[in-house]
Amino acid sequence: MFEHVMQMGPMLVVAGLIVGWVAEAASHARGYGFVIDMVLGFVGSVVGGAIVWVLTPSDIGMLAMLLIGCGGAALTIAAQRGLWRSAKLGT
């Protein structure tokens, strides 16, 4: 188990940081900051990857884990932007 975490963990970290960077770059300074996007991407990727890892067999590949991490990070950033914007506008 530890070996599997050591192999897949870096994929989740890389995925989260890539998605955080892309989210900040795509927002063209309308985002909430580089650090917030990177942290949210990292957290979403690790949490999403952990959930999938627990629910599926452990023979999932590195590319699949990278894509799962990207999906988790993207969902987290999208949810944060939707919730934060409504909280700021009071709607």
N, C-alpha and C positions, 0 to 999 in steps of 0.2 A: 504494500500500500504506500509506504513512504517513497519508494522509487517512482511510483506512478505520479504522486504529487510533485516530486522534484522534476519530472519531465513535463507535466502539463501546466504547472504553476507559471513558468516564464511565458508560456503562450497566452495565458490570461492577462498577465501584467502588460505584455506588449500590445495585446488587443485593446485593452482599456486605455492605454496611453495614446495609441494611434487614433482611436475614435474621439477621445477628448481633444486631441490636437486638430483633427478634421472639423469637429464641431465648432471650435473657436475660430478656425480659419474661414469656415463657411459663413459664420455669423457676421463677418465684416464689422467688428467692434460693436455689434448690438448684443453681444453675449453678456455673460455675467463674470467674465474674467478667465484668464488662462488657467490659473491654479484651480479654480472651482470646477472647470470643465475637465481638467486632468484628474482631479480627485474623484469626481463623479464617474468618469469613465473607468477608472481603476476599480472603484468599489462595485459598480454595476457588473463589470466583467468578472470579478472574483466571486461575487455572490451568485450570478447567473451560472458560472461554470461549476461552482460547488453544488448548486441545486441539480444541474444536469448530471454531474458526476455521481451524486447519491442515487438518482432515479434510474440511471442507465447502467448497463454493464461497463466494467472498467476497461474494456478493450477498445475504447473510442480513440481515434487517431489524433495526432497533433493538429492537423489542418482543421478537422472538425472542431476541436477545442478552441482553436483560434477564431473560427467563425461563430461559435457559441459565445465566446467572450465579446466579440464585436457586437453581436445582437444584444447581449445583456447590457453592455455599456451604452449602446444607442438608445435602448428603452429607458434606461435610467436618466440619461441626459434629456431625452424628449419629455419624460414625465416631469422632471424638475423644471424645465422651461415652461411647460403648461401650467404647473401649479404656482410657480413663482410669479409668472406674469399675472395670473388672476389674483394672487394675493397683493401684488403691487397696485393693481388697478381697482381693487376692492370689488371685483365681480365674482 
